[in-house]
Amino acid sequence: MAAELHVELVAADRSVWSGAATLVVARTTSGDIGVMPGHQPLLGVLESGPVTIRTSEGGTVVAAVHGGFISYADNKLSMLAEIAELADEIDVQRAERALERAKAEADAAAERRADVRLRAVSGR
């Protein structure tokens, strides 16, 4: 059996994903970070960006995450996000409309959120 870590991705309003993984990649204020089993303990601040989870079964879960915290200790990775949604929950047309509206209104924060949602769906 390959080494794995337990992952919890929780938004302010719900549990988004929980399970075993071999790798998690997330964006923090210090840059992108990859966490694998046996990683040094960490505590960081999440930036808006896609989070990629490589599951123990060989699948990939991608979520759009907007702010929050990440912590790892004792082979448990917790991500508490202000907002998080799985890529397969994202309505692409709605996200594209939101991006265009944010650009037209020069709303940088809304533009960043819409862009992250679209990147999560496309796997970028």
Secondary structure as UniProt FT lines:
FT   STRAND          5..11
FT   TURN            12..13
FT   STRAND          14..28
FT   TURN            29..30
FT   STRAND          31..35
FT   TURN            37..38
FT   STRAND          42..46
FT   STRAND          49..55
FT   TURN            56..57
FT   STRAND          60..73
FT   TURN            74..75
FT   STRAND          76..86
FT   HELIX           87..89
FT   HELIX           92..104
FT   TURN            105..106
FT   HELIX           108..122
//
